[in-house]
Each structure stands twice: as structure tokens, then as C-alpha cells.
Amino acid sequence: KYYNLADHARKDEYKSLTHAGLTEMIGNEAEWSFGFTFAALAYKQLEMHDLAEHYLNNAISTIREEGVPELFYSKTNIPNDNNPLGWATAMMIIAIDEISIF
């Protein structure tokens, strides 16, 4: 339920983001920027370098002026207020350091 746009308990907070008639919890979950860096590092360990670079590039695309956000609201490019988030930033630094694409 954390930052799910269909969470009726929090719906007023997300009024400008929610779709009319949104009722399903499944498919409206937050999208975590941390997932890209985790996948990039996992694929590096598996020596699947193309996928590691792909996910690192996806991770880099999540960086905003404020930093690396915790998450994005479902199906949007709008981050929540936890931006920058320390552990997401730390994983980004580790992934960039481990996967040399620059």
C-alpha cells in the first residue's frame, strides 16, 4: 500500500495524480528507483554486461535535480517527497563505480 495511488486512506494526498475511478491496488504500486541499481549490480555479478549497462542507464535516468528519489508514483515520472533518499543515492554511487560505462 505504500504510495499506491489506489490507497483510499491516502487518496486525498494524491488527488492531482490519481485517475478517475481508480480502485485497483494491483498495478498502481509505486515504482522504485532502487530497483534499477539493484538489477544492474545483479546482472554485473552474473557477467551479463549488456543488461548491467541497460539497468544502470535506466537508473541514471531517475536522477532529478534534487537527487535520486525513493520512488515514482505509478505510471508517472513524478517522484515522491523522499528526494533525495540516502540509500538510493548510495546504491547509485556503488552501481556507477562497479559498472564502468563512462
N, C-alpha and C positions, 0 to 999 in steps of 0.2 A: 504493500500500500504506500510505501514511502515515495512521495512525489508522483504518484499515479494520478493522471488527470481525471480519472473517473472516481476518485475517492470523494464521496459525498461529504465527508467530515471536513474536507479542505477545499471544497469546490469554490467557495467564495474567494479564496486566495487566488485561484487560477481562472477567475471568471473571464478575463481577457484572452486566456489561452484555450479554454475548453470549447469543444464543438457542441453545437445544439443537440440535445438529446443524448449526450454521452452517458452510457450506463454500464458498459462492459469494462471490468477491471483488466481482463486479459487483452494484451495488445496495446495498452496505453501506459505501460510502465515507463519509468524514467530510463534514459539511455546514458550509460556511464562512460565517461571519457577514459577512465582507468582500464576498461576492458581492452581498448586498442593496445595500450602499452603492455598489458599482461600477455595478450596474444602475440605481439611482436617478440617479446622475450621467450615465450614458449616455442615459437617457430625457430628462433635462433638456436635454442638448445637442441632442437630436432634437426638442425642443419638444413632447414628449408628456408634458404636465404631470401628467395623472391617473396615468399609470404611474410617473412620477418620485415622486410623493407616495406611491403604493402601496408601492413598494420602500423608500422612506425609512421609512415606518411599520413595515414588516417589519424593517428594520434596527434601529430603535429598540427593537423587541420583544426583540432579542437581548441588550440590556444587562442585566447582572446586578449585584448589589451590589458585586462586586469590580471591575467594569468591562465592557469589551467583550471577549469571549473570542475566541480564534483560531478555534475550531470547536466543533461539537457532534458527539457520537457519533451514528452513523447511526440515524435514526428515533427519536431521543430528544431531550429538552431538557436533557441533561447536557453541560456544556462540559468540554473537556479542561483540564489544569492550566495551560496558557498563557493565563492570565487575570489581569489584563488584558494585552492584547497591544498594543504601541505603534502599529504601522501600522494595525491595525483601528480603534483609537481615533482616530487621525489622520484616517482616511477618514470616520469617523462625524462628526467635527467639520466637515470640509470639506462633506460632504453636507448637514448641518443648516444650515450657513452659506449654501450655494448654493441650497437649495430651501426657500423661505420658506413653511412650512405653519403656523407658530405665530403 
